[in-house]
Every structure is written in structure tokens, then in C-alpha cells.
Amino acid sequence: MTSPSDYDLICIGSGPAGQRAAVQAAKIGKHVAVIEKQRCVGGVCIETGTIPSKTFREAVRSFSARPETDNGGRPRPTMAQLLQRVGSVIRREGDVVRDQLARNEVELVHGRASFVDPHAIRVESGDGVRVLKADHVLIAVGTRPAEPPGLRPDGATVILSDEVLDLEKLPRTMVVVGGGVIGIEYASMFAALGVQVTIVDKRPRPLEFVDQEIVDELIHQMRKNDVTFRGGEAVESIEISAGPPRRGVIRLESGKHIVADLVLFSVGRVGATDALDLDKVGLRPDDRGRLQVDAQFRTAVPHIFAAGDVIGYPALAATSSEQGRLAACHMFGLPAQPMGTNFPIGVYAIPEISMVGATEEELTRDRVSYETGIARFREIARGQILGDDSGMFKMIFHRPDGRLLGVHCIGTGATELIHIGQAVLALGGGLDYFLKTVFNYPTLAECYKVAAFNAANKLEFARSAAITAPS
């Protein structure tokens, strides 16, 4: 019997999860469509998130690295100068995604999607309304920034993270509400440009999932750029003064208030599921708009899957892409290994941070015996060449058998450097590998060798002390 559906699979969203699922299904001969409501193909990742923010970061680093003028300062760039490359990179990346979908004969449908019933999807666009039917559906709509309670951001004085790159001018002062990944990244970028930045967060420390020693170093380096941290402070209200000039006024529950040219509200993101009419298919997102799935990325409705940021942690572009591929494999019965647990995390602050595996705090909590090995970029020839004398690299080894348990880095190239450790961790390797392996010279990869010898020396000292200790 011929299926009445138009497609074997419809992916709602063309971000990393939707794109990868569509291509995977198309590779095995399935008829696939991708629905995208954004102007740019590639979703939030390409239009307002990962790609533009990292391109902006490189522009900031370029300007902040320029030599000082005769009066001891650096030229202050305009937002237009900083954003010169962002538009072209977005267009190129969008073209790459569009070309990949076209080469795999995936139909791209522009418009807003909503469910009519479990197999039918209504698509509304400037050209009218059409209803598409599919045997399988993947919800990969991603997330949007959470809004401050009681105030609608105006896009100029109070903004959300997706609006940062729409700013027309660089502020003199800035308050970032939220010490998560996005808040810290943008706070460090604007601070590197000479903007006076204050970070407000109700948690005592930013980036609580990152190794504490690495966070301490990040805070130290950001404070050198005059960033003020107000941890353990909850926001009572945010207002916009009448001006001129208009400014943001943040009142804290402690009674303090802060006035700034710009307020970036960055307190988490919520799943972009509110317009999908999920009630018509019997799905109910949580209070953050996220969908619950099983190990195969299947929702409570057997033929409807979900992947990417819309299902919550880890909400990374790289993991979302792999989730989309695996979802397509599961829905069409392809053999697939589950995604590895040792995926790398990158925080593109200035300086950048990356990690894979366990932190010291996690191992201490779980009572796992470990030893650390440290390498400082100032001790590495490549670090001297790059002018990075503050970078730090740390490996954590299991004391009894030397297995690698975690790798943590802050400094130039951290997000690239981490992958060596990721491979060794996944393969069950450890201290012996790094002690025997030769790395190119001069490279930052030498950090692995230096940190391994540091850990080995500590372990040998501990063994010697245990032998000579009186019984």
C-alpha cells in the first residue's frame, strides 16, 4: 500500500540537528523536507548564535591586539567595523548548508510550521499556507533567549543575546545579567574593547560546571580588563530611564542599583516550541519549552522525534548535529552507536576555555582518588611565540592506574587543543601514553607532555613518601 504522506521525514528547523538528520535520511534514499522560518538557512546557530558570535569575537581580538597609540590607549572601533565580516560569514555558512541540502535532494521549505495532526504540518509563509504530511517528524526548532520578567527588551538599551550583533554603537558601560556561557562570552568580548562591564548572577560563581581552578583564572583575567563580578546577587527589577540618554537601571534584591548604557539579559534560553501547536499531537513541553525524549530521541509520540537544543543539555552545536544524525538512524532502523559521553565543551570567552571529562570537584564529590598535572603556557615555547603567558592546561589522572579522567584548558587555542585529550580519554589511555609520545615542537600540544611529567613527578614523590613513612 502506498503511503499517503508527502515525505518520509520532515525536519522542523534547519539548524545542526535538523540539517544532519535530513542529510542522513536522504543518504539512504528517503524523501525529506526541512522547514525553516528564519531568514537564514542553518537556524539560530548561523543567524544569531554560534557563527556570528564567534566571528565577532575574532574581530574583537583583532582590535584589542592592536598597538597602543601615543597617548597610551587603543583606537576605539565602531560596531560597524567589528561587524564587517559577520554578514559575509553568515551568508557563506548559509550557502554551505543550502548547498548540502540541495546536493542531497532535500527540499527546503520556508515558513512557520505548526502541527495540524500527528502526521500533518501546516506551513505559513508569504506565499500562503500549505499542509505537508510525513511518516516521521523531527522537531529541531532550537531555543530563544528567556526574557526579563515585567519588561520587554527594546533592542537598544535592554537587549537579549540574539540582539547583540544588531547594536548600532559600542556602549561605554554595560551590565550582563547572567553568568552562564553566553553572558560570560559577551562580557569578556566587550571588556576587551574597553567597555566597563558588570556581571550580575544569583549564583556565587559563574560557569559552575567548569573546573573551579579554570574559572578562578578566567575571573582573574577578566578582572584585569576591569570586569566587576557581583555573584550571589538577584535582580529585583530592570527599567529603562527616560533620558536622554536612555539607560538601563538594574535594582538588586540587596538594595543596590546599577545604571549602564546597555543591559544584556542572558539568563538561559527556552525551547522555541510555543508556536508548534504541540497539543494537537499530544506533546507537552516542560516549563522551559523543552521536550523529553528517550535514548533514541523519540518523543511520547512514536513517529515524532526531537533533537538539539530543544531537548536541553548539553545544547551544543556539535552534540546537536550528532543527535540529529542518530535520530534519523533510529527512525529508519539503521545501526547506530550511542553518542559518546566524553564530548568537549568550549566557552569562547576571551580567553577561551575548553574541557572534556571530569572536574576536580566532581571527582572529590565521588571520592575518586586522582592526581593533577599542570602546564603553563609561559613554559611552552609556542605560548611565548603567541604572546600568551597566562594560559593554563591541566590533566587529571586516576591515582591507582594512571587513566586519564579529565582535561581542562584556558588560553589561546584551548578549544582545538582539547581534542587530543578527548581521543585518549575515549580510548582508555592515560599517563603512560603522554610520557612516551613525542609532540611537534614548538606547539601548544607540548602542554600534554609537560603536564604528564608534572603529574608523574607528583605520583613518584607520593610513592616515595609512602615507602619512607614510619609504620
ABEGO torsion letter per residue (X at the ends): XBBABABABBBBEABAAAAAAAAAAAAAGBBBBBBBABABBGEAAAAABAAAAAAAAAAAAAAAABBBBAAGBBBBBBAAAAAAAAAAAAAAAAAAAAAAAAAAGBBBBBEBBBBABAABBBBBBAAEBBBBBBABBBBBAEBBBBBBBGBBBAGAABBBAAAAAABABBBABBBBBEABAAAAAAAAAAAAAGBBBBBBBABABBGAABBAAAAAAAAAAAAAAGBBBBBGBBBABBBBBAOOBBBBBBBBAAGBBBBBABBBBBBEBBBBAAAAGAAAAGBBBBAAGBBBBBAAGBBABAABBBBEAAAEOAGBAAAAAAAAAAAAAAAAGBBBBBBBABBBBBBBBOBBBBBBEBBAAAAAAAGBBBBBBBBBAAABAAAAAAGBAABBBBBBBBAAAGBBABBBBBEBGAAAAAAAAAAAAAAGBBAAAAAABBBBOBBAAAAAAAAAAAAAAAAAAAAAAAAABBX
